[in-house]
Amino acid sequence: MGKLSFEESLRKYKVDEEIIRSIIDVPYEKDENRRQEAANFEYAALKKCDELLDFDILCKVRCERSCSTTGSVLLQSKQFAKDNSSKSLEEKIALLQHIPKPVFIDQYRLEGLICGKFDVCPCTCLRGCTPKEDVMPLSYCLCCAGFLKFHYEKSLGIKLRIEKMVSSILNSKGTQPCVAIYEIL
């Protein structure tokens, strides 16, 4: 089974049908370029999500869209967990190489640099397109934050909650990296 659609993910997390309709049917600027139209829709839909949804529900819905949760990165995360199961969290983080290393903010939170080496968002869904109206809401990048959350949990043997998106390439027009803060549960 493939990934759930955005609408299916909203239903999975028991979002009210009326709210789903106002998100899915949100007006947005149409475009001949399919990727540009997707960027315009995502902008409008996520502005509506930010307005109507609880942050934790929105995180779960966006994490459903995370890419690279199968295949070679997953195999590397599982192997890393197996090879380092007896090490402390600090030691595990120091050894991480297959995904970006998180940094401790304090004993309860980690900061993860999702992407910092591009001036154009590497998201394969948009392929360089940005919304015509404004900068993309930070909530767009919760799927990438979900990618790191997934692999941090698998690799480090911990449970996390996305606390917030701090910055993103899309939201800053390329001036800031993609950074998320994770709460250790």
Rosetta constraint file for C-alpha pairs under 8 A:
AtomPair CA 3 CA 64 HARMONIC 6.99 0.50
AtomPair CA 3 CA 65 HARMONIC 6.88 0.50
AtomPair CA 4 CA 8 HARMONIC 5.64 0.50
AtomPair CA 4 CA 9 HARMONIC 5.84 0.50
AtomPair CA 4 CA 64 HARMONIC 6.96 0.50
AtomPair CA 4 CA 65 HARMONIC 7.67 0.50
AtomPair CA 5 CA 9 HARMONIC 6.11 0.50
AtomPair CA 6 CA 10 HARMONIC 6.38 0.50
AtomPair CA 6 CA 61 HARMONIC 7.25 0.50
AtomPair CA 6 CA 62 HARMONIC 7.98 0.50
AtomPair CA 6 CA 65 HARMONIC 7.74 0.50
AtomPair CA 7 CA 11 HARMONIC 6.48 0.50
AtomPair CA 7 CA 20 HARMONIC 7.00 0.50
AtomPair CA 7 CA 24 HARMONIC 7.01 0.50
AtomPair CA 8 CA 12 HARMONIC 6.09 0.50
AtomPair CA 9 CA 13 HARMONIC 6.45 0.50
AtomPair CA 9 CA 61 HARMONIC 5.38 0.50
AtomPair CA 9 CA 64 HARMONIC 6.82 0.50
AtomPair CA 10 CA 14 HARMONIC 6.56 0.50
AtomPair CA 10 CA 15 HARMONIC 5.49 0.50
AtomPair CA 10 CA 20 HARMONIC 6.76 0.50
AtomPair CA 10 CA 61 HARMONIC 6.07 0.50
AtomPair CA 11 CA 15 HARMONIC 5.54 0.50
AtomPair CA 11 CA 16 HARMONIC 7.66 0.50
AtomPair CA 11 CA 17 HARMONIC 7.71 0.50
AtomPair CA 11 CA 20 HARMONIC 7.79 0.50
AtomPair CA 13 CA 57 HARMONIC 6.84 0.50
AtomPair CA 13 CA 60 HARMONIC 7.69 0.50
AtomPair CA 13 CA 61 HARMONIC 7.25 0.50
AtomPair CA 15 CA 19 HARMONIC 6.80 0.50
AtomPair CA 15 CA 20 HARMONIC 6.59 0.50
AtomPair CA 16 CA 20 HARMONIC 6.29 0.50
AtomPair CA 17 CA 21 HARMONIC 6.13 0.50
AtomPair CA 18 CA 22 HARMONIC 6.36 0.50
AtomPair CA 19 CA 23 HARMONIC 6.28 0.50
AtomPair CA 19 CA 52 HARMONIC 7.19 0.50
AtomPair CA 20 CA 24 HARMONIC 6.01 0.50
AtomPair CA 21 CA 25 HARMONIC 5.56 0.50
AtomPair CA 21 CA 26 HARMONIC 7.91 0.50
AtomPair CA 22 CA 26 HARMONIC 5.71 0.50
AtomPair CA 22 CA 48 HARMONIC 7.64 0.50
AtomPair CA 23 CA 45 HARMONIC 5.26 0.50
AtomPair CA 23 CA 46 HARMONIC 7.78 0.50
AtomPair CA 23 CA 48 HARMONIC 5.83 0.50
AtomPair CA 23 CA 49 HARMONIC 6.54 0.50
AtomPair CA 24 CA 45 HARMONIC 6.60 0.50
AtomPair CA 26 CA 41 HARMONIC 7.96 0.50
AtomPair CA 26 CA 44 HARMONIC 6.52 0.50
AtomPair CA 26 CA 45 HARMONIC 6.15 0.50
AtomPair CA 26 CA 48 HARMONIC 7.64 0.50
AtomPair CA 27 CA 41 HARMONIC 7.96 0.50
AtomPair CA 27 CA 44 HARMONIC 7.08 0.50
AtomPair CA 28 CA 40 HARMONIC 6.07 0.50
AtomPair CA 28 CA 41 HARMONIC 5.58 0.50
AtomPair CA 28 CA 44 HARMONIC 5.95 0.50
AtomPair CA 29 CA 37 HARMONIC 6.98 0.50
AtomPair CA 29 CA 40 HARMONIC 6.00 0.50
AtomPair CA 29 CA 41 HARMONIC 7.34 0.50
AtomPair CA 30 CA 37 HARMONIC 5.47 0.50
AtomPair CA 30 CA 40 HARMONIC 7.39 0.50
AtomPair CA 31 CA 36 HARMONIC 6.31 0.50
AtomPair CA 31 CA 37 HARMONIC 4.96 0.50
AtomPair CA 32 CA 36 HARMONIC 7.81 0.50
AtomPair CA 32 CA 37 HARMONIC 7.26 0.50
AtomPair CA 33 CA 37 HARMONIC 6.19 0.50
AtomPair CA 34 CA 38 HARMONIC 6.19 0.50
AtomPair CA 35 CA 39 HARMONIC 6.23 0.50
AtomPair CA 35 CA 125 HARMONIC 7.41 0.50
AtomPair CA 35 CA 126 HARMONIC 5.59 0.50
AtomPair CA 35 CA 127 HARMONIC 7.15 0.50
AtomPair CA 35 CA 129 HARMONIC 6.39 0.50
AtomPair CA 36 CA 40 HARMONIC 6.22 0.50
AtomPair CA 36 CA 126 HARMONIC 7.34 0.50
AtomPair CA 36 CA 129 HARMONIC 5.47 0.50
AtomPair CA 36 CA 130 HARMONIC 6.86 0.50
AtomPair CA 36 CA 131 HARMONIC 7.06 0.50
AtomPair CA 37 CA 41 HARMONIC 6.13 0.50
AtomPair CA 38 CA 42 HARMONIC 6.01 0.50
AtomPair CA 38 CA 126 HARMONIC 7.08 0.50
AtomPair CA 39 CA 43 HARMONIC 6.11 0.50
AtomPair CA 39 CA 126 HARMONIC 6.22 0.50
AtomPair CA 39 CA 129 HARMONIC 6.31 0.50
AtomPair CA 39 CA 130 HARMONIC 5.62 0.50
AtomPair CA 39 CA 131 HARMONIC 5.07 0.50
AtomPair CA 40 CA 44 HARMONIC 6.39 0.50
AtomPair CA 40 CA 130 HARMONIC 7.40 0.50
AtomPair CA 40 CA 131 HARMONIC 4.68 0.50
AtomPair CA 40 CA 132 HARMONIC 6.48 0.50
AtomPair CA 40 CA 133 HARMONIC 7.61 0.50
AtomPair CA 41 CA 45 HARMONIC 5.89 0.50
AtomPair CA 42 CA 46 HARMONIC 5.77 0.50
AtomPair CA 42 CA 136 HARMONIC 7.97 0.50
AtomPair CA 42 CA 140 HARMONIC 7.38 0.50
AtomPair CA 43 CA 47 HARMONIC 6.15 0.50
AtomPair CA 43 CA 131 HARMONIC 6.12 0.50
AtomPair CA 43 CA 135 HARMONIC 7.92 0.50
AtomPair CA 43 CA 136 HARMONIC 5.51 0.50
AtomPair CA 43 CA 137 HARMONIC 6.57 0.50
AtomPair CA 43 CA 140 HARMONIC 7.83 0.50
AtomPair CA 44 CA 48 HARMONIC 6.38 0.50
AtomPair CA 45 CA 49 HARMONIC 6.16 0.50
AtomPair CA 46 CA 50 HARMONIC 5.94 0.50
AtomPair CA 46 CA 137 HARMONIC 6.65 0.50
AtomPair CA 46 CA 139 HARMONIC 6.68 0.50
AtomPair CA 46 CA 140 HARMONIC 6.71 0.50
AtomPair CA 47 CA 51 HARMONIC 6.36 0.50
AtomPair CA 47 CA 137 HARMONIC 6.54 0.50
AtomPair CA 48 CA 52 HARMONIC 6.12 0.50
AtomPair CA 49 CA 53 HARMONIC 5.30 0.50
AtomPair CA 49 CA 58 HARMONIC 7.11 0.50
AtomPair CA 50 CA 54 HARMONIC 7.86 0.50
AtomPair CA 50 CA 55 HARMONIC 7.53 0.50
AtomPair CA 50 CA 58 HARMONIC 7.83 0.50
AtomPair CA 50 CA 139 HARMONIC 7.30 0.50
AtomPair CA 53 CA 57 HARMONIC 6.62 0.50
AtomPair CA 53 CA 58 HARMONIC 6.13 0.50
AtomPair CA 54 CA 58 HARMONIC 6.24 0.50
AtomPair CA 55 CA 59 HARMONIC 6.10 0.50
AtomPair CA 56 CA 60 HARMONIC 6.33 0.50
AtomPair CA 56 CA 162 HARMONIC 7.81 0.50
AtomPair CA 57 CA 61 HARMONIC 6.22 0.50
AtomPair CA 58 CA 62 HARMONIC 6.06 0.50
AtomPair CA 58 CA 139 HARMONIC 7.88 0.50
AtomPair CA 59 CA 63 HARMONIC 5.88 0.50
AtomPair CA 59 CA 139 HARMONIC 7.95 0.50
AtomPair CA 59 CA 142 HARMONIC 6.07 0.50
AtomPair CA 59 CA 143 HARMONIC 7.68 0.50
AtomPair CA 59 CA 146 HARMONIC 7.71 0.50
AtomPair CA 59 CA 162 HARMONIC 7.08 0.50
AtomPair CA 60 CA 64 HARMONIC 6.41 0.50
AtomPair CA 61 CA 65 HARMONIC 7.33 0.50
AtomPair CA 62 CA 66 HARMONIC 7.08 0.50
AtomPair CA 62 CA 139 HARMONIC 7.97 0.50
AtomPair CA 62 CA 140 HARMONIC 7.54 0.50
AtomPair CA 62 CA 142 HARMONIC 5.63 0.50
AtomPair CA 62 CA 143 HARMONIC 4.77 0.50
AtomPair CA 62 CA 146 HARMONIC 7.43 0.50
AtomPair CA 63 CA 142 HARMONIC 6.43 0.50
AtomPair CA 63 CA 143 HARMONIC 4.57 0.50
AtomPair CA 63 CA 144 HARMONIC 7.59 0.50
AtomPair CA 63 CA 145 HARMONIC 7.56 0.50
AtomPair CA 63 CA 146 HARMONIC 4.64 0.50
AtomPair CA 63 CA 147 HARMONIC 7.19 0.50
AtomPair CA 64 CA 143 HARMONIC 7.14 0.50
AtomPair CA 64 CA 146 HARMONIC 8.00 0.50
AtomPair CA 65 CA 143 HARMONIC 5.51 0.50
AtomPair CA 66 CA 143 HARMONIC 4.60 0.50
AtomPair CA 66 CA 144 HARMONIC 5.93 0.50
AtomPair CA 66 CA 146 HARMONIC 5.85 0.50
AtomPair CA 66 CA 147 HARMONIC 5.26 0.50
AtomPair CA 67 CA 143 HARMONIC 7.68 0.50
AtomPair CA 67 CA 144 HARMONIC 7.53 0.50
AtomPair CA 67 CA 147 HARMONIC 6.45 0.50
AtomPair CA 68 CA 73 HARMONIC 6.67 0.50
AtomPair CA 68 CA 74 HARMONIC 7.54 0.50
AtomPair CA 68 CA 147 HARMONIC 6.90 0.50
AtomPair CA 69 CA 73 HARMONIC 7.08 0.50
AtomPair CA 69 CA 74 HARMONIC 5.91 0.50
AtomPair CA 69 CA 147 HARMONIC 6.67 0.50
AtomPair CA 69 CA 150 HARMONIC 7.13 0.50
AtomPair CA 69 CA 151 HARMONIC 7.56 0.50
AtomPair CA 70 CA 74 HARMONIC 5.14 0.50
AtomPair CA 70 CA 75 HARMONIC 7.69 0.50
AtomPair CA 71 CA 75 HARMONIC 6.35 0.50
AtomPair CA 72 CA 76 HARMONIC 6.11 0.50
AtomPair CA 73 CA 77 HARMONIC 6.13 0.50
AtomPair CA 73 CA 98 HARMONIC 7.22 0.50
AtomPair CA 73 CA 151 HARMONIC 7.97 0.50
AtomPair CA 74 CA 78 HARMONIC 6.17 0.50
AtomPair CA 74 CA 151 HARMONIC 7.12 0.50
AtomPair CA 75 CA 79 HARMONIC 6.10 0.50
AtomPair CA 76 CA 80 HARMONIC 5.96 0.50
AtomPair CA 76 CA 98 HARMONIC 6.87 0.50
AtomPair CA 77 CA 81 HARMONIC 6.20 0.50
AtomPair CA 77 CA 98 HARMONIC 7.60 0.50
AtomPair CA 77 CA 151 HARMONIC 6.11 0.50
AtomPair CA 77 CA 152 HARMONIC 8.00 0.50
AtomPair CA 77 CA 154 HARMONIC 5.80 0.50
AtomPair CA 77 CA 155 HARMONIC 4.62 0.50
AtomPair CA 78 CA 82 HARMONIC 6.24 0.50
AtomPair CA 78 CA 154 HARMONIC 6.20 0.50
AtomPair CA 78 CA 155 HARMONIC 6.10 0.50
AtomPair CA 79 CA 83 HARMONIC 6.06 0.50
AtomPair CA 79 CA 155 HARMONIC 7.91 0.50
AtomPair CA 80 CA 84 HARMONIC 6.01 0.50
AtomPair CA 80 CA 96 HARMONIC 7.98 0.50
AtomPair CA 80 CA 155 HARMONIC 5.70 0.50
AtomPair CA 81 CA 85 HARMONIC 5.51 0.50
AtomPair CA 81 CA 154 HARMONIC 6.67 0.50
AtomPair CA 81 CA 155 HARMONIC 4.62 0.50
AtomPair CA 81 CA 156 HARMONIC 6.12 0.50
AtomPair CA 81 CA 157 HARMONIC 6.76 0.50
AtomPair CA 84 CA 92 HARMONIC 6.59 0.50
AtomPair CA 85 CA 157 HARMONIC 7.75 0.50
AtomPair CA 87 CA 91 HARMONIC 5.90 0.50
AtomPair CA 87 CA 92 HARMONIC 6.19 0.50
AtomPair CA 88 CA 92 HARMONIC 6.22 0.50
AtomPair CA 89 CA 93 HARMONIC 6.18 0.50
AtomPair CA 89 CA 156 HARMONIC 6.63 0.50
AtomPair CA 90 CA 94 HARMONIC 6.30 0.50
AtomPair CA 91 CA 95 HARMONIC 6.42 0.50
AtomPair CA 92 CA 96 HARMONIC 6.36 0.50
AtomPair CA 92 CA 156 HARMONIC 6.41 0.50
AtomPair CA 93 CA 101 HARMONIC 6.12 0.50
AtomPair CA 93 CA 102 HARMONIC 6.94 0.50
AtomPair CA 93 CA 156 HARMONIC 7.43 0.50
AtomPair CA 94 CA 101 HARMONIC 7.44 0.50
AtomPair CA 96 CA 100 HARMONIC 7.35 0.50
AtomPair CA 96 CA 101 HARMONIC 6.03 0.50
AtomPair CA 97 CA 101 HARMONIC 7.35 0.50
AtomPair CA 99 CA 148 HARMONIC 7.60 0.50
AtomPair CA 99 CA 151 HARMONIC 7.64 0.50
AtomPair CA 100 CA 112 HARMONIC 7.19 0.50
AtomPair CA 100 CA 113 HARMONIC 6.53 0.50
AtomPair CA 100 CA 114 HARMONIC 6.94 0.50
AtomPair CA 101 CA 112 HARMONIC 6.86 0.50
AtomPair CA 101 CA 113 HARMONIC 7.59 0.50
AtomPair CA 102 CA 110 HARMONIC 5.91 0.50
AtomPair CA 102 CA 111 HARMONIC 5.38 0.50
AtomPair CA 102 CA 112 HARMONIC 4.51 0.50
AtomPair CA 102 CA 113 HARMONIC 6.86 0.50
AtomPair CA 103 CA 110 HARMONIC 5.43 0.50
AtomPair CA 103 CA 111 HARMONIC 5.14 0.50
AtomPair CA 103 CA 112 HARMONIC 6.54 0.50
AtomPair CA 104 CA 109 HARMONIC 6.12 0.50
AtomPair CA 104 CA 110 HARMONIC 4.57 0.50
AtomPair CA 104 CA 111 HARMONIC 6.33 0.50
AtomPair CA 105 CA 109 HARMONIC 5.47 0.50
AtomPair CA 105 CA 110 HARMONIC 5.44 0.50
AtomPair CA 105 CA 111 HARMONIC 6.41 0.50
AtomPair CA 106 CA 110 HARMONIC 7.25 0.50
AtomPair CA 108 CA 183 HARMONIC 5.92 0.50
AtomPair CA 108 CA 184 HARMONIC 5.22 0.50
AtomPair CA 108 CA 185 HARMONIC 7.73 0.50
AtomPair CA 109 CA 181 HARMONIC 6.82 0.50
AtomPair CA 109 CA 182 HARMONIC 5.51 0.50
AtomPair CA 109 CA 183 HARMONIC 4.53 0.50
AtomPair CA 109 CA 184 HARMONIC 5.59 0.50
AtomPair CA 110 CA 181 HARMONIC 5.73 0.50
AtomPair CA 110 CA 182 HARMONIC 5.12 0.50
AtomPair CA 110 CA 183 HARMONIC 6.52 0.50
AtomPair CA 110 CA 184 HARMONIC 7.32 0.50
AtomPair CA 111 CA 179 HARMONIC 6.96 0.50
AtomPair CA 111 CA 180 HARMONIC 5.81 0.50
AtomPair CA 111 CA 181 HARMONIC 4.49 0.50
AtomPair CA 111 CA 182 HARMONIC 6.22 0.50
AtomPair CA 112 CA 148 HARMONIC 7.50 0.50
AtomPair CA 112 CA 179 HARMONIC 5.65 0.50
AtomPair CA 112 CA 180 HARMONIC 5.35 0.50
AtomPair CA 112 CA 181 HARMONIC 6.26 0.50
AtomPair CA 112 CA 182 HARMONIC 7.54 0.50
AtomPair CA 113 CA 177 HARMONIC 7.25 0.50
AtomPair CA 113 CA 178 HARMONIC 6.02 0.50
AtomPair CA 113 CA 179 HARMONIC 4.64 0.50
AtomPair CA 113 CA 180 HARMONIC 6.75 0.50
AtomPair CA 114 CA 144 HARMONIC 6.87 0.50
AtomPair CA 114 CA 145 HARMONIC 6.68 0.50
AtomPair CA 114 CA 148 HARMONIC 7.00 0.50
AtomPair CA 114 CA 177 HARMONIC 7.64 0.50
AtomPair CA 114 CA 178 HARMONIC 5.19 0.50
AtomPair CA 114 CA 179 HARMONIC 5.60 0.50
AtomPair CA 114 CA 180 HARMONIC 7.23 0.50
AtomPair CA 115 CA 177 HARMONIC 5.81 0.50
AtomPair CA 115 CA 178 HARMONIC 4.96 0.50
AtomPair CA 115 CA 179 HARMONIC 7.25 0.50
AtomPair CA 116 CA 169 HARMONIC 7.84 0.50
AtomPair CA 116 CA 176 HARMONIC 7.44 0.50
AtomPair CA 116 CA 177 HARMONIC 4.28 0.50
AtomPair CA 116 CA 178 HARMONIC 6.09 0.50
AtomPair CA 117 CA 177 HARMONIC 7.46 0.50
AtomPair CA 118 CA 122 HARMONIC 7.17 0.50
AtomPair CA 118 CA 169 HARMONIC 7.75 0.50
AtomPair CA 118 CA 174 HARMONIC 7.55 0.50
AtomPair CA 119 CA 169 HARMONIC 6.74 0.50
AtomPair CA 119 CA 173 HARMONIC 7.93 0.50
AtomPair CA 119 CA 174 HARMONIC 4.62 0.50
AtomPair CA 119 CA 175 HARMONIC 7.19 0.50
AtomPair CA 120 CA 128 HARMONIC 6.05 0.50
AtomPair CA 120 CA 169 HARMONIC 6.80 0.50
AtomPair CA 120 CA 170 HARMONIC 7.52 0.50
AtomPair CA 120 CA 174 HARMONIC 6.17 0.50
AtomPair CA 121 CA 127 HARMONIC 7.55 0.50
AtomPair CA 121 CA 128 HARMONIC 6.19 0.50
AtomPair CA 121 CA 169 HARMONIC 5.85 0.50
AtomPair CA 121 CA 170 HARMONIC 6.12 0.50
AtomPair CA 121 CA 174 HARMONIC 7.71 0.50
AtomPair CA 122 CA 127 HARMONIC 6.78 0.50
AtomPair CA 122 CA 128 HARMONIC 7.23 0.50
AtomPair CA 123 CA 127 HARMONIC 6.10 0.50
AtomPair CA 123 CA 128 HARMONIC 7.67 0.50
AtomPair CA 126 CA 130 HARMONIC 7.30 0.50
AtomPair CA 130 CA 135 HARMONIC 7.23 0.50
AtomPair CA 130 CA 136 HARMONIC 7.02 0.50
AtomPair CA 130 CA 170 HARMONIC 7.31 0.50
AtomPair CA 131 CA 135 HARMONIC 6.41 0.50
AtomPair CA 131 CA 136 HARMONIC 6.38 0.50
AtomPair CA 135 CA 170 HARMONIC 6.44 0.50
AtomPair CA 135 CA 171 HARMONIC 5.11 0.50
AtomPair CA 135 CA 172 HARMONIC 7.12 0.50
AtomPair CA 135 CA 173 HARMONIC 6.93 0.50
AtomPair CA 136 CA 140 HARMONIC 6.76 0.50
AtomPair CA 136 CA 170 HARMONIC 5.68 0.50
AtomPair CA 136 CA 171 HARMONIC 5.09 0.50
AtomPair CA 137 CA 170 HARMONIC 7.95 0.50
AtomPair CA 137 CA 171 HARMONIC 5.99 0.50
AtomPair CA 138 CA 142 HARMONIC 7.41 0.50
AtomPair CA 138 CA 165 HARMONIC 6.30 0.50
AtomPair CA 138 CA 166 HARMONIC 7.93 0.50
AtomPair CA 138 CA 167 HARMONIC 6.85 0.50
AtomPair CA 138 CA 168 HARMONIC 6.55 0.50
AtomPair CA 138 CA 170 HARMONIC 7.79 0.50
AtomPair CA 138 CA 171 HARMONIC 5.88 0.50
AtomPair CA 139 CA 165 HARMONIC 7.23 0.50
AtomPair CA 141 CA 145 HARMONIC 6.38 0.50
AtomPair CA 141 CA 165 HARMONIC 7.54 0.50
AtomPair CA 141 CA 168 HARMONIC 7.09 0.50
AtomPair CA 141 CA 178 HARMONIC 7.77 0.50
AtomPair CA 142 CA 146 HARMONIC 5.92 0.50
AtomPair CA 142 CA 165 HARMONIC 7.08 0.50
AtomPair CA 143 CA 147 HARMONIC 6.35 0.50
AtomPair CA 144 CA 148 HARMONIC 6.64 0.50
AtomPair CA 145 CA 149 HARMONIC 6.13 0.50
AtomPair CA 145 CA 162 HARMONIC 7.36 0.50
AtomPair CA 145 CA 165 HARMONIC 7.72 0.50
AtomPair CA 145 CA 179 HARMONIC 7.91 0.50
AtomPair CA 145 CA 180 HARMONIC 6.18 0.50
AtomPair CA 146 CA 150 HARMONIC 5.93 0.50
AtomPair CA 146 CA 162 HARMONIC 7.71 0.50
AtomPair CA 147 CA 151 HARMONIC 6.42 0.50
AtomPair CA 148 CA 152 HARMONIC 5.81 0.50
AtomPair CA 149 CA 153 HARMONIC 6.03 0.50
AtomPair CA 149 CA 160 HARMONIC 6.59 0.50
AtomPair CA 149 CA 161 HARMONIC 7.72 0.50
AtomPair CA 149 CA 162 HARMONIC 7.45 0.50
AtomPair CA 149 CA 182 HARMONIC 7.69 0.50
AtomPair CA 150 CA 154 HARMONIC 6.30 0.50
AtomPair CA 151 CA 155 HARMONIC 5.76 0.50
AtomPair CA 152 CA 156 HARMONIC 5.50 0.50
AtomPair CA 152 CA 157 HARMONIC 7.57 0.50
AtomPair CA 152 CA 158 HARMONIC 7.40 0.50
AtomPair CA 153 CA 157 HARMONIC 5.29 0.50
AtomPair CA 153 CA 158 HARMONIC 4.92 0.50
AtomPair CA 153 CA 159 HARMONIC 5.54 0.50
AtomPair CA 153 CA 160 HARMONIC 6.77 0.50
AtomPair CA 154 CA 158 HARMONIC 7.45 0.50
AtomPair CA 158 CA 184 HARMONIC 7.21 0.50
AtomPair CA 158 CA 185 HARMONIC 7.50 0.50
AtomPair CA 159 CA 184 HARMONIC 6.16 0.50
AtomPair CA 159 CA 185 HARMONIC 5.40 0.50
AtomPair CA 160 CA 182 HARMONIC 6.03 0.50
AtomPair CA 160 CA 183 HARMONIC 5.49 0.50
AtomPair CA 160 CA 184 HARMONIC 4.77 0.50
AtomPair CA 160 CA 185 HARMONIC 5.43 0.50
AtomPair CA 161 CA 182 HARMONIC 5.48 0.50
AtomPair CA 161 CA 183 HARMONIC 5.08 0.50
AtomPair CA 161 CA 184 HARMONIC 6.69 0.50
AtomPair CA 161 CA 185 HARMONIC 6.94 0.50
AtomPair CA 162 CA 180 HARMONIC 7.22 0.50
AtomPair CA 162 CA 181 HARMONIC 6.17 0.50
AtomPair CA 162 CA 182 HARMONIC 4.54 0.50
AtomPair CA 162 CA 183 HARMONIC 6.26 0.50
AtomPair CA 163 CA 180 HARMONIC 7.57 0.50
AtomPair CA 163 CA 181 HARMONIC 5.44 0.50
AtomPair CA 163 CA 182 HARMONIC 5.16 0.50
AtomPair CA 163 CA 183 HARMONIC 5.86 0.50
AtomPair CA 164 CA 180 HARMONIC 5.81 0.50
AtomPair CA 164 CA 181 HARMONIC 5.42 0.50
AtomPair CA 164 CA 182 HARMONIC 7.24 0.50
AtomPair CA 165 CA 178 HARMONIC 7.89 0.50
AtomPair CA 165 CA 179 HARMONIC 6.12 0.50
AtomPair CA 165 CA 180 HARMONIC 4.35 0.50
AtomPair CA 165 CA 181 HARMONIC 6.37 0.50
AtomPair CA 166 CA 178 HARMONIC 7.49 0.50
AtomPair CA 166 CA 179 HARMONIC 5.39 0.50
AtomPair CA 166 CA 180 HARMONIC 5.41 0.50
AtomPair CA 166 CA 181 HARMONIC 7.00 0.50
AtomPair CA 167 CA 171 HARMONIC 6.87 0.50
AtomPair CA 167 CA 172 HARMONIC 7.20 0.50
AtomPair CA 167 CA 176 HARMONIC 6.31 0.50
AtomPair CA 167 CA 177 HARMONIC 6.31 0.50
AtomPair CA 167 CA 178 HARMONIC 5.29 0.50
AtomPair CA 167 CA 179 HARMONIC 5.36 0.50
AtomPair CA 167 CA 180 HARMONIC 7.29 0.50
AtomPair CA 168 CA 172 HARMONIC 6.09 0.50
AtomPair CA 168 CA 174 HARMONIC 7.76 0.50
AtomPair CA 168 CA 176 HARMONIC 5.91 0.50
AtomPair CA 168 CA 177 HARMONIC 5.21 0.50
AtomPair CA 168 CA 178 HARMONIC 3.80 0.50
AtomPair CA 168 CA 179 HARMONIC 6.36 0.50
AtomPair CA 169 CA 173 HARMONIC 5.86 0.50
AtomPair CA 169 CA 174 HARMONIC 4.44 0.50
AtomPair CA 169 CA 175 HARMONIC 6.45 0.50
AtomPair CA 169 CA 176 HARMONIC 5.45 0.50
AtomPair CA 169 CA 177 HARMONIC 5.31 0.50
AtomPair CA 169 CA 178 HARMONIC 5.73 0.50
AtomPair CA 170 CA 174 HARMONIC 6.27 0.50
AtomPair CA 172 CA 176 HARMONIC 5.79 0.50
